[in-house]
Amino acid sequence: MATRLLVRRIWAVSVKDSRRLPAAAASLSSSSSSRSSSLSTSVHTRSFLSPSRSLLLSSHRCISFNVQDNDDFTERVINSDLPVLVDFHAQWCGPCKILGPRLEKAVAKQKGRVAMAKVDIDDHTDLAIEYGVSAVPTVIAMRGGDIIDKFVGIKDEDQLDSFVNKLIGQ
């Protein structure tokens, strides 16, 4: 519900900005050409750099992603410059549905210092076998392609925060 209200508010502000832009551009076109071009650029830049727009752009960070295939896993996890938490989960797994949002929250607290890869074991059985996943949820902490630590099962938020901090601190 809150998400829906936020989306409506952002949409309303962006529609209001787009309605205002043509009127401002029309009023500027009646002034001299050199002054008009500099002012229209200023109005154009200002309307697209309004706080609502910059909030929308800055809030969209790719801190977690779904692994698509083995090549994607190699590129985005093994060869990553950032430490990566790999969440092996399944759609039918109840504990996975509880742990997933907690992990994303712990990763988001790090503000871009760690990434999170989500691997569905039903879609990527070969990766699960390769990394010795025998139960879900299993979370593996990796840095530079090396396994730093791992756990199986649910953890509370404090335990997840310390797990992520240990990955970053090493």
ChimeraX attribute file (.defattr): number of C-alpha atoms within 10 A of each C-alpha:
attribute: neighborCount
match mode: 1-to-1
recipient: residues
	/A:1	6
	/A:2	7
	/A:3	8
	/A:4	8
	/A:5	10
	/A:6	11
	/A:7	13
	/A:8	12
	/A:9	13
	/A:10	15
	/A:11	13
	/A:12	12
	/A:13	15
	/A:14	17
	/A:15	11
	/A:16	11
	/A:17	16
	/A:18	13
	/A:19	11
	/A:20	12
	/A:21	15
	/A:22	12
	/A:23	10
	/A:24	14
	/A:25	17
	/A:26	12
	/A:27	11
	/A:28	18
	/A:29	14
	/A:30	9
	/A:31	12
	/A:32	9
	/A:33	11
	/A:34	8
	/A:35	11
	/A:36	17
	/A:37	15
	/A:38	12
	/A:39	17
	/A:40	18
	/A:41	12
	/A:42	11
	/A:43	16
	/A:44	15
	/A:45	11
	/A:46	11
	/A:47	17
	/A:48	15
	/A:49	13
	/A:50	13
	/A:51	11
	/A:52	16
	/A:53	15
	/A:54	11
	/A:55	12
	/A:56	11
	/A:57	11
	/A:58	8
	/A:59	8
	/A:60	8
	/A:61	10
	/A:62	10
	/A:63	17
	/A:64	19
	/A:65	13
	/A:66	14
	/A:67	20
	/A:68	13
	/A:69	13
	/A:70	12
	/A:71	11
	/A:72	12
	/A:73	19
	/A:74	13
	/A:75	10
	/A:76	18
	/A:77	23
	/A:78	19
	/A:79	13
	/A:80	17
	/A:81	14
	/A:82	18
	/A:83	23
	/A:84	29
	/A:85	28
	/A:86	23
	/A:87	27
	/A:88	25
	/A:89	25
	/A:90	19
	/A:91	10
	/A:92	9
	/A:93	12
	/A:94	12
	/A:95	15
	/A:96	20
	/A:97	15
	/A:98	14
	/A:99	22
	/A:100	16
	/A:101	11
	/A:102	19
	/A:103	22
	/A:104	15
	/A:105	14
	/A:106	21
	/A:107	23
	/A:108	18
	/A:109	13
	/A:110	15
	/A:111	11
	/A:112	12
	/A:113	15
	/A:114	25
	/A:115	25
	/A:116	28
	/A:117	20
	/A:118	19
	/A:119	24
	/A:120	20
	/A:121	20
	/A:122	13
	/A:123	13
	/A:124	15
	/A:125	12
	/A:126	13
	/A:127	17
	/A:128	20
	/A:129	11
	/A:130	8
	/A:131	12
	/A:132	10
	/A:133	18
	/A:134	10
	/A:135	14
	/A:136	21
	/A:137	24
	/A:138	22
	/A:139	24
	/A:140	20
	/A:141	24
	/A:142	23
	/A:143	21
	/A:144	14
	/A:145	15
	/A:146	11
	/A:147	14
	/A:148	16
	/A:149	15
	/A:150	14
	/A:151	14
	/A:152	15
	/A:153	12
	/A:154	19
	/A:155	16
	/A:156	11
	/A:157	14
	/A:158	11
	/A:159	12
	/A:160	18
	/A:161	19
	/A:162	12
	/A:163	19
	/A:164	23
	/A:165	15
	/A:166	13
	/A:167	18
	/A:168	16
	/A:169	7
	/A:170	7
